[in-house]
Amino acid sequence: MNYTYKTKGTCSTRIELELDGNIVHNVKFTGGCNGNLQAIPKLVEGLTVEQVEEKIGGISCNGRPTSCGDQLARACREAYEASLNA
């Protein structure tokens, strides 16, 4: 399943990802810090939604209540829930 998530409260504006069941693949960010946004997709490739949430969910950035990693964890959960209701 391909999924696009509009981020909230971060420099990145959109996250695209693929889910195979609950396995995360092909994460792509639009906008944001180039270095982090190249690293994060490589680190989460092949992880489950739950593992992504556990590892990077809840991370904040520069005093903001969220971060690109946290937004990815939210995007994964939202995509997974949408796939269950499809």
N, C-alpha and C positions, 0 to 999 in steps of 0.2 A: 504494500500500500504506500503510495506517495502522499506526503502531507506537507502543507505549507502553514507556518505559524507566524503571525505578526507579533513581534516582540513588543514589550512594554517596559519603559524605564531604562533602556540600554542604548548604547551607540549603534549597535547593529539594529536593523529594521525588520529583518525577516530571516526565518530559518526554514530550510527545506530539508526533509529527511525521508527515508524509506524505512518501513517496518516489514519484517517477515515474521509474522506472529508477534512476538514481543522482542525481537532482535533488531537492533538499530543499525542501519547502513546508510552510507552516502550522505552524510550531513553536510550542508552547505549554508554558510551565513552570508547575508548581504549587509555590508557596512561593518563598522566596528574596527577594533585593533587587529591589523593584519596578522601579526605573529600569533596571537592567541587563537584567532579564528582559523588558522591553519592547523594549529596543534590540537585543539579540542576535537575536531572530527576524527583525527587519527587515534586519539586516546579512547574514544567511545565506540569506534567501529567494532561491530560484533558483540557488543555488550547487550544485556537485556535492559528493558525499560527500568526495571527495579535497580539494577546495578548503576545505571546512569543517575537515577535519583539519589541513590546512596552516596555516590562519589562526588557529585557536583551540585546537587540540589541544595538550596539555601545559602550558597555563596553570595556575598555582597561585593560591590565594587565602588571604591572611592566614596564611601558613605551612603551610597544608594542601597535601598533594601533588596536589590536583585543584581544580577550580573548576566553576562552572555551564557555562562555555564548553567546558572540557575534557570534562565529562560529556556535553554535546551532541555533541561530536565522536565520543565513544565510542558514543553512542546511534545516531548516523547510520551508523557502521560496522556495528554489531550489526544494525540494521534492514536494511542492504544485504545483509549476509551471509545473513540470514534469508530475504530475497526471492529470493536465488539458490538456496536449498535448498527453496523452496516448490514 
